Amino acid sequence: QKEVEQDPGPLSVPEGAIVSLNCTYSNSAFQYFMWYRQYSRKGPELLMYTYSSGNKEDGRFTAQVDKSSKYISLFIRDSQPSDSATYLCAMRVSNTGNQFYFGTGTSLTVIP
Amino acid sequence: GAVVSQHPSWVICKSGTSVKIECRSLDFQATTMFWYRQFPKQSLMLMATSNEGSKATYEQGVEKDKFLINHASLTLSTLTVTSAHPEDSSFYICSARNSLSYEQYFGPGTRLTVT
């Protein structure tokens, strides 16, 4: 079993839709949860960073962590064509540790 | 925000040659840098952890003699792919960890094509 599971998609939605992206994980020691956006042929860009359980909102983006279910989500409201990218979840045990565990990424296309 | 650059962004080389990729943290010091490889439609796979002034730590299955890593300063790490083969063609991404905040920032990646 992989440490982090993420549906690769592809996911296609109309502009303005609410997008839900999810990851599940197996290691209960993960404490830090990140969502990255990666445009084609570019490096990942940090979108959201959450410690432990709970919600975090930043503009149109909301990250949720449910540690009891080992499940994290990223919601995008009022999706825009510019949101079209691959979204990667990532996790780590500690803030000072080296190892990131990445999901495979979900490819999202927002259709105008 | 913190910026990490990579050079070159794209390189084509012939089989058997060596290619050097640079990773620089532009506005912060990075004691630790990381090198990842990403194949199409796959996630990032950590290759090695580079520490300034010491030898890199390689992940299992990564050949240290093939992927030479040097971290000579607090803002620069290099990855040299030696005797490159077509199967080494991939997207190589570095990340740099801010020595003060421990935040990691990714570079834009280098696309290597070996013909």
HADDOCK unambig.tbl for C-alpha pairs under 7 A between the chains (distance, minus, plus):
assign (segid A and resid 42 and name CA) (segid B and resid 108 and name CA) 4.91 0.50 0.50
assign (segid A and resid 42 and name CA) (segid B and resid 109 and name CA) 5.91 0.50 0.50
assign (segid A and resid 43 and name CA) (segid B and resid 93 and name CA) 6.52 0.50 0.50
assign (segid A and resid 43 and name CA) (segid B and resid 106 and name CA) 6.07 0.50 0.50
assign (segid A and resid 43 and name CA) (segid B and resid 107 and name CA) 5.55 0.50 0.50
assign (segid A and resid 43 and name CA) (segid B and resid 108 and name CA) 3.91 0.50 0.50
assign (segid A and resid 43 and name CA) (segid B and resid 109 and name CA) 5.12 0.50 0.50
assign (segid A and resid 44 and name CA) (segid B and resid 106 and name CA) 6.09 0.50 0.50
assign (segid A and resid 45 and name CA) (segid B and resid 106 and name CA) 6.87 0.50 0.50
assign (segid A and resid 95 and name CA) (segid B and resid 102 and name CA) 6.82 0.50 0.50
assign (segid A and resid 96 and name CA) (segid B and resid 102 and name CA) 6.05 0.50 0.50
assign (segid A and resid 102 and name CA) (segid B and resid 43 and name CA) 6.45 0.50 0.50
assign (segid A and resid 102 and name CA) (segid B and resid 44 and name CA) 6.58 0.50 0.50
assign (segid A and resid 103 and name CA) (segid B and resid 43 and name CA) 6.20 0.50 0.50
assign (segid A and resid 104 and name CA) (segid B and resid 42 and name CA) 5.41 0.50 0.50
assign (segid A and resid 104 and name CA) (segid B and resid 43 and name CA) 4.16 0.50 0.50
assign (segid A and resid 105 and name CA) (segid B and resid 43 and name CA) 6.27 0.50 0.50
